[in-house]
Amino acid sequence: MPLGQIFLTIFLALESLHLGLSMELNAVIWLGMGLSVLGALKLVQVERPTWGLSFVLLATGGFLGSQVLEDWALEGSWAQTNGLGAGLVLSLLTYQLWLFASGEKSGTHLALNRNSQTILVLGLLLTLLISPPQQTVVQLFGVPVALLSIAAILLASLTLMADRCADYLFSRFLLLLPLFLIVPLLGLILSVGQGPVVAALGGMFSSNNNSFTPTGFSPRQQLRASAFLQPSNRAVMRATTESRPSRYLAGNRLVELDEELVWNPIERPLSALTLLDASIEDTGQLRYEMSNHQFPSDNIPPQRIDVQSLSRNNFVFMSPNTSHLIGRFEALTHNAADVWSPVYDRGADRRWEIQTSNESIPDTFNEINLQLPSFWDTRLQEKSANFLAGDEQQTVYNILDHFIARGYSLETNFNPDQPFHDFFLNDQAAYCFWFATGATLALRANDIPARIVGGYVIHEQLSADMWLVRERDAHSWVEWQDTEGYWHTIDPTPPSITSFFGGYESSPFSVLYHRVAGQWQKLIDAVLANELMTDFVRYGGLLILLFLFVREYRRIRGRQEKADSRTVRWQKVWQRFLNSANLPSNESWTASTYAQNLPEEWSSERVRATKAFLQSYTLRRFSDGDEKAIEEVEQSLEVCLQAIAK
């Protein structure tokens, strides 16, 4: 077996290990490795997949991923939370293994064949785009290094040069040794470049990003004196509603700012809403009543918003005036960070429905919503006092007007000793966390209860009824409580934040992917309205794909068998000529070579008939190979044999 085939076998096995560990599916590891070895041995003749078969393979992978993987994959794994993407990735791996098995069994060759090139390109793309499993990442000189990704690059390099440099492979391999010395730098480059590429592909693949990052929703918000955030374009939610949704999706409400400039919620015991607290909808979903303390507004009609989570966390985000939360989950827990988290049914989509209402009740007053941090001093109090007006509403307007007139920037460079003083007193530019903090404390300094709200802002519209929310849309705003106990929402962040969104435009491919994915999800929801229809579509679709696959494979198999029968017939014609003419069999000679080296003792008539046959064979053997060409050559052979027999 050529060295290139050996390295390619190891490459496919390594890719199977990478994908299996990433999806937490051991079956992918063992099947991928086993099929890699079987494909290298070429024990069974396998036809190369056509474009039709490749399409059916991808469709089958996506179908089985969304309908099967999400049901039985490990809870919380990438394959369970994004079955469609995982199914497509597995179908690409299957395509590579199929290409590998369909290659011809041959000796050493000088150039890498097309199948091997395709396998290497697809394999490297999948290995580098999908985040490496944590158990394969090691710290080298303080830099995380993905061992499987580096090994895949080295194996691909060895595969490319193994057969072409077989005689001096070892010396060429020494040239790769410097790669080992720059592995830490290479790993860092891969990790930095992976995020933007994955985001540009629409969030189809897995990510190891956790929920406590500076670029997405953070249950405990922290203000840093100096920060430069690089927000990710990765999608986290898709919202669908008949009318324009509320601008905000709140994740939690925080009330206490400590010395480290970290906002914390009210300390309270964990609570939960269970099946006993819910009513059942006609669709079988559970409907939970939520406490709505927002000031009732006749200008905002009630609406229902369907939200689908595209991330791996269990956080629920709701509009400020949410009255009910509807979904297929068994319970809702209210954790220590003031975040609602659902307990989803096994295999259920991570989605929920928000029902808003203008019917609300006032909230009780709590002194903690007036609490100022320990670093609050007379200078901060004096500036806050400048916002005081004759009535509460005007005081709020004064504070709001002050902050929205300032500049917005992700980059801050405050005095490290007193960062909030520098921001608040010197009107420094900052980002939303700082403005929300400043407005909250200024309200409290004027005896107006206030709290900071963390969540996302909705602004990217995909279609008439669909919006997309990305990690970069994480936002903070403020709620203040009036004398009756109702909460009001205000946003003190300057309007210049729109320039920030303009600097992080979504890629056209990402927008297209999420638009198509959203419409596809709506179609699936409409079709799978009941369990009987769900089973019909699931098994019927699988049978249709199986039928198309078998039919297409039989078609190319039959075409290959027909081509093989023609090849055998041509071989018989040639062998019959050599035997009858009593000429030696020389595999390196062509028909033209035989015509130039006919025996000298042959008569002119025999030479003329033989050359006529050889010329006919040369012209027709490698033309279109149809039945008529073979018949014409056979007729020419009969004339030749008659002349030889004389």
C-alpha positions in Angstrom: 0.0 0.0 0.0 1.4 3.4 -0.9 2.6 5.7 1.9 0.1 8.3 0.8 -2.8 5.9 1.4 -1.5 5.0 4.8 -1.3 8.6 5.9 -4.7 9.4 4.4 -6.2 6.5 6.4 -4.7 7.9 9.6 -6.0 11.4 8.6 -9.6 10.1 8.2 -9.4 8.2 11.5 -8.1 11.3 13.2 -10.9 13.4 11.7 -13.5 10.8 13.0 -11.9 11.1 16.4 -12.2 14.9 16.3 -15.8 14.9 15.2 -16.8 12.0 17.6 -15.3 13.7 20.6 -16.8 17.1 19.6 -20.3 15.6 19.3 -19.8 13.3 22.3 -20.7 10.3 20.0 -18.4 7.3 20.5 -20.2 5.5 17.6 -18.8 8.2 15.2 -15.2 7.5 16.4 -15.3 3.7 16.0 -17.3 3.6 12.8 -15.1 6.3 11.2 -11.9 4.6 12.2 -13.2 1.2 11.1 -14.4 2.4 7.7 -11.1 4.2 7.1 -9.2 0.9 7.5 -11.7 -1.0 5.3 -11.6 1.7 2.7 -7.8 1.5 2.6 -7.9 -2.3 2.1 -10.3 -2.0 -0.9 -11.9 -5.3 -0.1 -15.2 -4.4 -1.9 -15.6 -2.5 -5.1 -17.4 0.8 -4.4 -18.6 3.2 -7.1 -17.6 6.9 -6.8 -20.5 9.0 -5.6 -22.1 11.2 -8.3 -23.6 14.7 -7.7 -27.0 13.1 -7.3 -25.8 10.7 -4.7 -24.0 13.4 -2.9 -27.1 15.6 -2.7 -29.2 12.6 -1.4 -26.4 11.9 1.2 -26.4 15.5 2.4 -30.3 15.6 2.6 -30.3 12.4 4.5 -27.7 13.6 6.9 -29.6 16.8 7.6 -32.9 15.0 7.9 -31.6 12.3 10.3 -29.7 14.9 12.3 -32.7 17.0 13.0 -35.1 14.1 13.5 -32.9 11.5 15.2 -29.7 13.0 16.6 -31.6 15.6 18.7 -33.6 12.8 20.3 -30.9 10.3 21.4 -27.6 12.3 21.4 -26.1 13.1 24.8 -28.1 15.8 26.6 -26.5 19.2 26.2 -24.0 18.0 23.5 -23.6 19.8 20.2 -25.3 17.0 18.3 -28.3 17.3 20.6 -28.6 21.1 20.5 -27.9 21.5 16.8 -29.0 18.2 15.1 -29.2 19.7 11.6 -25.7 21.0 11.6 -24.3 17.8 13.2 -26.1 15.7 10.6 -24.7 17.7 7.7 -21.2 17.4 9.2 -21.6 13.6 9.5 -22.8 13.3 6.0 -19.7 15.2 4.8 -17.5 12.7 6.8 -19.5 9.8 5.2 -18.8 11.4 1.8 -15.1 11.5 2.4 -15.0 7.8 3.6 -17.0 6.9 0.5 -14.6 8.7 -1.8 -11.7 7.0 -0.1 -13.3 3.5 -0.5 -14.1 4.2 -4.2 -10.5 4.9 -5.2 -8.6 2.3 -7.2 -6.2 0.0 -5.6 -2.9 0.9 -7.1 0.8 1.2 -6.4 2.8 4.3 -5.8 1.8 7.2 -8.0 3.4 10.6 -8.6 0.4 12.8 -8.3 -2.3 12.8 -5.6 -5.6 11.7 -7.2 -8.7 13.8 -7.2 -10.4 11.8 -4.5 -7.6 12.2 -2.1 -7.4 16.0 -2.7 -11.1 16.3 -2.0 -10.8 14.3 1.2 -8.0 16.4 2.5 -9.7 19.7 1.7 -13.0 18.7 3.3 -11.3 17.1 6.3 -9.1 20.1 7.0 -12.1 22.5 6.7 -14.2 20.4 9.2 -11.3 19.9 11.6 -10.4 23.6 11.7 -13.9 25.1 11.7 -15.3 22.9 14.4 -14.0 23.8 17.8 -11.6 21.1 19.2 -12.8 18.9 22.1 -11.5 20.2 25.4 -9.8 16.9 26.2 -7.5 17.4 23.2 -6.4 20.9 24.1 -3.2 21.3 26.1 -1.5 24.4 27.5 1.9 24.9 25.9 3.9 27.9 27.0 0.6 29.3 28.3 -1.1 29.0 24.9 -3.9 26.5 24.4 -2.9 24.1 21.6 -5.5 21.9 19.8 -3.5 18.7 19.3 -5.9 17.1 16.8 -5.9 20.2 14.6 -2.1 20.3 14.5 -1.9 16.6 13.8 -4.4 16.9 11.0 -2.3 19.6 9.3 0.9 17.5 9.6 -0.8 14.4 8.3 -2.2 16.3 5.3 1.3 17.6 4.5 2.7 14.1 4.7 -0.1 12.8 2.5 0.6 15.4 -0.2 4.3 14.6 -0.4 4.5 10.9 0.6 4.3 9.2 -2.8 6.0 12.0 -4.8 8.9 12.0 -2.4 8.9 8.3 -1.4 12.7 7.9 -1.8 13.6 10.9 0.3 10.5 11.2 2.5 12.5 11.3 5.8 14.6 14.3 4.7 11.4 16.1 3.6 9.8 15.2 6.9 12.6 17.0 8.6 11.5 20.2 6.9 8.2 19.9 8.8 9.9 19.8 12.2 9.9 23.6 12.5 6.1 23.3 12.6 6.5 21.6 16.0 8.4 24.6 17.2 5.7 27.1 16.2 2.8 25.0 17.3 1.8 27.4 20.1 1.7 30.3 17.7 -0.2 28.2 15.1 -2.7 27.1 17.7 -3.3 30.7 18.7 -3.8 31.8 15.1 -6.3 29.0 14.5 -8.3 29.9 17.6 -8.4 33.6 16.7 -9.3 33.0 13.1 -11.9 30.3 13.8 -14.5 32.6 15.4 -15.0 35.0 12.5 -15.1 32.2 10.0 -17.6 30.2 11.9 -19.7 33.3 12.5 -19.6 34.0 8.7 -20.9 30.5 8.1 -24.1 31.3 10.0 -23.4 29.5 13.3 -23.9 26.1 11.8 -21.1 24.5 13.8 -20.4 24.0 17.5 -18.6 26.4 19.7 -16.9 26.1 23.1 -17.9 29.6 24.1 -19.6 29.6 27.5 -22.3 32.0 28.6 -20.1 34.1 30.9 -18.2 36.0 28.2 -17.7 39.8 27.7 -19.3 39.5 24.3 -22.7 38.0 25.2 -25.2 38.0 28.0 -23.5 37.8 31.4 -25.7 36.9 34.4 -23.4 39.1 36.6 -22.3 42.2 34.7 -18.9 43.5 35.4 -17.5 47.0 34.6 -13.9 47.0 33.8 -11.8 50.2 34.0 -10.1 49.4 30.7 -11.6 47.1 28.1 -11.7 46.5 24.4 -14.5 44.2 23.6 -14.6 42.3 20.2 -18.2 41.3 19.9 -19.0 38.1 18.1 -21.6 37.9 15.3 -22.6 34.4 16.4 -26.4 34.1 16.5 -28.0 33.3 19.9 -31.8 33.7 19.2 -34.3 33.9 16.4 -37.6 35.7 17.1 -40.8 35.4 15.1 -43.9 37.6 15.6 -46.7 39.1 13.4 -45.9 42.6 14.6 -42.6 44.3 15.5 -41.4 42.8 18.8 -40.3 44.7 21.8 -36.9 46.3 21.4 -35.6 44.5 24.5 -35.3 40.9 25.7 -34.4 40.9 29.4 -32.4 38.1 30.9 -32.2 39.3 34.5 -32.4 42.4 36.8 -29.5 43.4 39.0 -29.6 45.7 42.0 -26.4 45.7 44.0 -23.0 47.2 42.8 -20.0 46.1 44.8 -16.5 47.5 45.2 -15.3 45.4 42.2 -17.9 47.1 40.0 -19.8 43.9 39.6 -23.6 44.0 39.5 -25.4 41.3 41.6 -29.0 40.4 42.0 -31.1 40.3 45.2 -30.0 37.4 47.4 -33.0 35.1 47.6 -33.6 31.3 47.7 -33.8 29.4 44.5 -37.4 29.0 43.3 -39.1 27.1 40.6 -42.4 26.9 38.7 -43.5 23.3 38.1 -46.2 21.4 36.2 -48.6 22.3 39.0 -48.2 26.0 38.3 -48.9 25.7 34.6 -51.9 25.4 32.4 -51.9 23.3 29.2 -52.4 24.9 25.8 -54.2 23.2 22.9 -50.8 22.5 21.3 -49.7 20.5 24.4 -47.4 23.3 25.5 -47.3 24.5 29.1 -48.3 28.1 30.0 -46.7 29.7 33.0 -47.9 33.0 34.5 -45.1 35.5 35.0 -45.1 38.6 37.3 -45.7 41.7 35.1 -44.9 44.9 37.0 -44.4 47.1 33.9 -46.4 50.3 33.7 -49.4 49.6 31.5 -49.4 51.3 28.1 -52.3 51.6 25.7 -49.8 52.3 22.9 -48.3 48.8 22.9 -50.8 46.1 21.9 -50.4 42.6 23.4 -48.5 40.2 21.2 -47.0 36.7 21.1 -43.4 36.3 20.2 -41.9 32.9 19.4 -38.2 32.7 20.3 -35.8 29.9 19.4 -32.5 29.6 21.2 -29.5 29.0 18.9 -27.0 28.8 21.8 -26.1 26.1 24.3 -27.2 27.8 27.4 -30.6 27.4 29.2 -31.4 31.0 29.7 -34.8 32.4 28.9 -35.1 36.0 27.7 -38.4 37.9 27.9 -39.9 41.2 26.9 -40.2 43.6 29.9 -44.0 43.4 29.9 -44.2 39.6 29.6 -47.3 38.2 31.3 -47.0 34.5 30.3 -44.3 32.1 29.2 -45.2 29.2 27.0 -43.1 26.2 26.0 -42.4 22.5 26.1 -40.6 22.3 29.4 -41.4 20.6 32.6 -40.3 23.4 34.9 -38.9 26.9 35.2 -36.2 27.6 37.7 -35.2 31.0 39.0 -31.5 30.8 39.9 -29.2 32.9 42.1 -28.3 35.2 39.2 -32.0 36.1 38.7 -32.2 34.2 35.4 -35.1 32.0 34.4 -33.9 28.6 33.1 -36.3 26.0 31.7 -36.1 22.3 32.1 -36.7 21.1 28.6 -38.4 17.9 27.6 -35.9 15.3 26.1 -35.2 16.2 22.5 -37.4 19.3 22.6 -36.3 22.4 20.7 -34.8 25.2 22.9 -37.6 27.6 22.3 -40.3 29.5 24.1 -43.2 31.7 23.4 -43.6 35.1 25.1 -47.1 36.5 25.7 -47.2 40.2 26.6 -50.0 42.1 28.2 -50.9 45.7 29.3 -52.5 44.2 32.4 -50.0 44.5 35.2 -49.8 45.0 39.0 -47.5 47.3 40.9 -44.5 45.9 42.6 -43.6 46.2 46.3 -40.9 48.8 47.3 -37.5 47.5 48.3 -34.9 49.6 49.9 -32.1 47.8 48.0 -33.3 49.5 44.8 -32.2 52.8 46.4 -28.9 51.5 47.7 -25.7 53.4 46.6 -22.3 51.7 46.5 -19.7 52.3 49.2 -17.5 54.4 46.8 -20.4 56.9 46.4 -19.1 60.3 47.7 -20.1 64.0 47.8 -18.7 64.7 44.3 -20.9 62.0 42.7 -23.9 63.2 44.8 -23.4 66.8 43.8 -23.5 66.0 40.1 -26.5 63.8 40.5 -28.3 66.5 42.4 -28.0 68.7 39.3 -30.6 66.4 37.6 -33.2 66.9 40.2 -36.4 68.6 38.9 -39.8 69.6 40.3 -41.3 66.2 39.6 -40.1 62.6 39.4 -40.7 62.2 35.6 -38.7 65.3 34.7 -35.8 64.1 36.9 -35.8 60.9 34.9 -35.8 62.9 31.6 -32.9 65.1 32.8 -30.8 62.0 33.6 -31.7 60.3 30.4 -30.9 63.4 28.3 -27.5 63.8 30.0 -26.3 60.3 29.1 -27.7 60.0 25.6 -25.9 63.2 24.7 -22.5 61.6 25.4 -20.3 59.5 23.2 -20.4 55.7 22.8 -17.2 53.6 22.6 -16.2 50.0 23.2 -12.7 51.2 24.2 -12.4 52.8 27.7 -9.3 54.1 29.4 -10.5 55.4 32.8 -8.5 56.2 35.9 -7.8 52.7 37.3 -8.0 54.0 40.9 -11.5 55.6 40.5 -12.9 54.4 37.1 -16.5 55.2 37.8 -15.6 58.7 39.0 -13.7 59.3 35.8 -16.6 58.1 33.7 -19.4 59.9 35.6 -17.7 63.2 36.5 -15.6 63.7 33.3 -18.3 62.7 30.8 -16.0 60.0 29.3 -17.2 57.9 26.4 -18.0 54.3 27.2 -20.4 51.4 26.4 -23.8 50.4 27.5 -22.9 48.8 30.9 -21.4 52.1 32.1 -24.3 54.3 30.9 -26.8 51.9 32.5 -24.8 51.9 35.7 -24.5 55.7 35.8 -28.2 56.3 35.1 -29.2 53.7 37.8 -27.1 55.3 40.5 -28.1 58.8 39.5 -31.7 57.9 39.8 -31.1 56.3 43.2 -29.2 59.4 44.3 -32.4 61.3 43.7 -34.5 58.9 45.7 -35.9 57.1 42.6 -35.7 53.3 42.9 -33.8 51.8 39.9 -32.1 48.7 38.8 -30.0 47.6 35.8 -31.4 45.1 33.3 -29.2 42.7 31.3 -30.2 41.0 28.0 -30.3 41.7 24.3 -31.6 44.4 22.0 -33.5 43.4 18.9 -32.6 45.3 15.7 -31.7 42.9 12.9 -34.7 42.0 10.8 -34.5 39.0 8.5 -38.0 39.1 7.0 -41.4 40.7 7.6 -42.0 38.6 10.7 -38.6 37.4 11.7 -35.7 38.9 13.7 -32.2 37.7 14.6 -30.3 38.3 17.8 -26.5 37.9 18.0 -23.9 37.9 20.8 -22.9 41.4 19.8 -26.5 42.6 20.6 -25.9 42.0 24.3 -27.1 45.1 26.1 -27.8 46.8 29.4 -30.5 49.3 30.2 -32.4 50.7 33.2 -35.8 50.2 34.9 -37.1 52.8 37.4 -40.0 52.5 39.8 -42.7 55.2 40.1 -44.5 56.2 43.3 -47.4 53.7 42.5 -44.9 50.8 42.3 -44.9 50.3 38.5 -41.6 49.8 36.6 -40.6 51.9 33.5 -38.0 51.0 31.0 -35.4 53.6 29.8 -32.2 53.3 27.8 -29.5 55.8 28.6 -27.0 54.5 26.0 -26.3 57.2 23.4 -27.8 56.7 19.9 -24.3 56.6 18.5 -24.4 52.9 19.4 -25.8 52.5 15.9 -22.4 53.2 14.5 -21.1 50.3 16.5 -23.6 48.0 14.9 -22.6 49.3 11.5 -19.0 48.3 12.2 -20.1 44.7 12.8 -22.3 44.0 9.8 -23.5 40.5 9.4 -22.1 38.6 6.5 -24.5 38.0 3.5 -24.1 34.2 3.9 -25.0 34.4 7.6 -28.1 36.4 6.9 -29.2 34.1 4.1 -28.6 31.0 6.2 -30.7 32.3 9.1 -33.4 33.5 6.9 -33.7 30.1 5.2 -33.3 28.3 8.5 -36.1 30.4 10.0 -38.5 29.8 7.1 -37.7 26.1 7.2 -38.4 25.9 10.9 -41.8 27.6 10.3 -42.6 25.1 7.6 -41.6 22.2 9.8 -43.8 23.6 12.6 -46.8 23.9 10.3 -46.3 20.3 8.9 -45.6 18.7 12.3 -48.7 20.0 13.9 -49.6 16.6 15.4 -47.9 13.4 16.4 -49.3 11.3 13.6 -48.1 13.8 11.0 -44.8 13.9 12.7 -44.3 10.2 12.3 -45.6 10.2 8.8 -43.2 12.9 7.7 -40.2 11.4 9.6 -40.5 7.8 8.3 -41.9 8.7 4.9 -39.1 11.2 4.3 -36.6 8.6 5.3 -38.0 6.0 2.9 -38.1 8.5 0.1 -34.4 9.4 0.6 -33.5 5.7 0.9 -35.4 5.0 -2.4 -33.6 7.8 -4.2 -30.3 6.7 -2.9 -30.8 3.0 -3.9 -32.1 4.0 -7.4 -29.2 6.4 -8.1 -26.6 3.9 -6.9 -28.1 1.1 -9.0 -28.1 3.4 -12.0 -24.4 4.3 -11.8 -23.6 0.7 -10.9 -25.5 -0.5 -14.0 -23.7 2.1 -16.1 -20.4 1.0 -14.7 -21.2 -2.7 -15.4 -22.2 -1.8 -18.9 -18.9 0.0 -19.3 -17.0 -2.9 -17.8 -18.7 -5.3 -20.3 -17.6 -3.1 -23.2 -14.0 -3.1 -21.8 -14.0 -6.9 -21.6 -15.3 -7.0 -25.2 -12.5 -4.7 -26.4 -10.0 -6.8 -24.6 -11.3 -10.0 -26.3 -11.0 -8.3 -29.7 -7.4 -7.3 -29.0 -6.4 -10.7 -27.5 -8.0 -12.5 -30.5 -5.9 -10.4 -32.9 -2.6 -11.1 -31.0 -3.3 -14.9 -30.8 -4.3 -15.2 -34.5 -1.4 -13.1 -35.8 1.0 -14.9 -33.4 2.4 -11.6 -32.2 4.0 -11.1 -28.7 1.9 -9.4 -26.0 3.7 -6.2 -25.0 1.8 -4.0 -22.6 3.9 -1.0 -23.3 3.2 -1.1 -27.1 0.3 0.7 -28.7 -1.5 -0.3 -31.8 0.6 2.2 -33.8 3.8 0.5 -32.4 2.6 -2.9 -33.6 1.8 -1.4 -37.0 5.4 -0.2 -37.3 6.9 -3.6 -36.1 5.1 -6.2 -38.2 7.1 -9.2 -39.2 9.2 -8.6 -42.4 8.3 -12.0 -43.9 4.6 -11.1 -44.0 3.0 -10.6 -47.4 1.9 -7.1 -48.5 -1.7 -8.2 -48.4 -1.4 -9.4 -44.8 0.4 -6.2 -43.8 -2.2 -4.0 -45.5 -5.1 -5.8 -43.8 -3.4 -5.8 -40.4 -2.6 -2.1 -40.6 -6.1 -1.4 -41.6 -7.4 -3.2 -38.5 -4.9 -1.5 -36.2 -5.8 1.9 -37.6 -9.5 1.2 -37.1 -8.8 0.0 -33.6 -6.8 3.2 -32.8 -9.5 5.5 -34.1 -12.4 3.8 -32.3 -11.1 2.2 -29.1 -10.9 5.4 -27.1 -13.6 7.4 -28.9 -17.1 7.2 -27.5 -17.0 3.5 -26.9 -20.5 2.8 -28.2 -21.8 -0.5 -29.7 -21.4 0.6 -33.3 -17.6 1.3 -32.9 -17.0 -2.2 -31.5 -18.9 -3.8 -34.3 -16.9 -1.9 -37.0 -13.6 -2.9 -35.3 -14.8 -6.5 -35.2 -15.6 -6.4 -38.9 -12.2 -5.0 -39.6 -10.7 -7.8 -37.5 -12.5 -10.5 -39.5 -11.0 -9.0 -42.8 -7.6 -9.0 -41.1 -7.9 -12.6 -39.9 -8.9 -13.8 -43.4 -5.8 -12.2 -44.8 -3.6 -13.7 -42.1 -5.1 -17.2 -42.7 -4.1 -17.2 -46.4 
